[in-house]
């Protein structure tokens, strides 16, 4: 199988990943899909079809400190959070033919009051890329391949 066929097979076999993670922020909470659950679902299929994916390039697009002021009963409080946006290029490789590669560019944001913003941005981006880019970019790759065939 070529890389496009392998990605199609992975896409057809992948199922939705359960929201097993409980996220609690202040007084609110919600269910989320954990990175480990996403990686487990996708990496098993990548291994089965002998596809390897990795972040081949990372670039910091934006980082800034966001400051918020709140007033309550005449008292003003300030809080700051670090915001980071990263651009990551992921490369998918056909293990059986390593010269056959596809790269996908993706972005991730992370916000944290301390030093966890970069990790959050990478984790979120990796999770989304791992699960969605296989499906989202496969359609684009097929269209590009069809267009190339029409003109050759």
N, C-alpha and C positions, 0 to 999 in steps of 0.2 A: 504494500500500500504506500502511496505517496503521502506527504504531510497533509494535504487537503483532505484526502480520504480518511486519514486517521483522526483529524479534527472533526470531521463529519460523524464518524463513529462515536467519538467521545460525546459530541453534542447530542446524538440520538439516545445515548445511554444515561446521560446525567439526569438526575431527578432534582426536585427542589430540596433544599436543605432545611431541616427543621430549625425553628427559632428556640434553641435550648438555653440561651444565655439571658440571665436576668440582669438588667441594667437599672441601678437606682441612683437617681440624681436628686438630691434634696428630698422633697416630699413626693416627687413623681418617680415612676418606674415604668419600664416597658420590656418587652421580650425582643431579643435580637438574635441574629445568626452569628455564631462565634467563628473566628478565623480558623480554629482547629477543625471544626466540623466541615467547613468549606474545603480546606486543604485536604482533609481525609477523602472526601467525596471525589475531588478532582484528581488528586495525585494517584489514587488507586487506578483510575481509568488511564491516566497518562502512562503509568507503568505497564498496564495491560497492553496498550497500543504502542509502547516504546516511543513516547514523546517526552522530551525533557524541556521544561520551561524555567527561565531564570531572569532576574532583573539585570539587563545588560548595561543600563545607563541610568543615572539618577542626577537630577538637576534641581536645585532649590530655585523656585520661581518667585516666591514671596515669603517674607517673614516680617512680622510686625507685632508690636505690643498693643493690644486693645484694652483701653481703660474705660471703665464704666463708673458713673457716679449715681448713687441712689440717695434720696432724702427721705427720712422717716422721722416724724416728730421733731423736726428742726435739726436733726443730726444728719450730716452728709458723710457717707462712707464711699470709699473708692476701692475698686478691685481691678486687677489687671490679669489678662490672659495672653499667652503667646499664641499667635496664629501662624501656621506654616502651610504653604502649598508647594507640593513637589511634583515634578514631571518625571515619570519613570518609563523607560523603554523596556518591555519584556520581549524576550526572544524565545520562540518555540522551535525546537530542533527535532528532526526525525532521527532517532538514535540509530536506525538501520542505514541511514544515508546522511551523515552529519553535515554535508554541504547544503542540504535542503533545510532552509530556515525561513521563518516568518517573524517579523518584529511588529509589535503593537505598542503605541504610545498611549499612556494613561496618566491621569492626574489624581492626586489625593490631598485632602485637607486634614489638618490636625489642630485642635485647640486645647490648651491646657494651662492651668494656673502656674505650673512649675516647669519641669524640663521634659515632659512626656509628649509634647506636640510633634516632634519629628517621628517618634515611634508610632504615634496614633495615625499620622498621615501615611506612613509606609504600610502599617497593618491594614488600614481601611483600603488603601489602593490595592494591596496584594489580594485582599479578600474579594474585592469587586472584580479585579482583573482575572483572578483565577476562575471565578464562577461565571461571570458574564462575558468576558471578552472572547472566550471560545465561541459562544453563540453569536454575539453581536458582530464580531469581526469575520466570522466564517462567511456570512452572507456577502460582505464587502469583498472578501478574497475571491469568492466564486464569481462575482460580477466582474472583477478585474481580469480574472482568468478567461472568462467568456469574451470580454472585449478584446483581449490580446489575441485570442483565436480568430475572431472575426477579421482582424486586420493583418493577419499573417498568412 
